[in-house]
Amino acid sequence: MSRNSRRADKKLPPPIIQFLKFGMVGALNTILSYLITNVCYYLFHMHEQISNLISFLITVFVSYLLNSRFVFRQEDSGRQPWYKVLARVYASYALTELVLMGLLLYVQERLLGIPHFIATFLNLCVTVPLNFLLNKFWAYRKQHNKP
């Protein structure tokens, strides 16, 4: 048995590969978010919430660009208009990163007494898979042609 045929036998399923690519885009965006937030706050002396908003707007757009090209590529047939996908990407991240993360942090930190650094890590275990599913099955879903 050749080396290449052994590798082919151990090939990961496409959804797992997509999730790993999605995670790599997310890791890059996490670093970018950290840099943007801190540059805005420390260098430009912006309010922390404005710094976070600017970071959110930029990194979600970068996420859209990278995910649409490397993770959720679509054939021309059934492709949704880019602006609809972008709006859904912003909506999915707003739901998970702004609303859900805020609620989870409140419950974990204020009600359960979990330290912030642990709570934010636990939340990644919820928000990353949820963002993947929202992006895969809602934001980037294939458009069905109506008869």
Sequence and secondary structure as in RCSB ss.txt:
>XXXX:A:sequence
MSRNSRRADKKLPPPIIQFLKFGMVGALNTILSYLITNVCYYLFHMHEQISNLISFLITVFVSYLLNSRFVFRQE
DSGRQPWYKVLARVYASYALTELVLMGLLLYVQERLLGIPHFIATFLNLCVTVPLNFLLNKFWAYRKQHNKP
>XXXX:A:secstr
  HHHHHHHT   HHHHHHHHHHHHHHHHHHHHHHHHHIIIIIS   HHHHHHHHHHHHHHHHHHHIIIIIS   
STT   HHHHHHHHHHHHIIIIIIIHHHHHIIIIIIS   HHHHHHHHHHHHHHHHHHHIIIIIT       
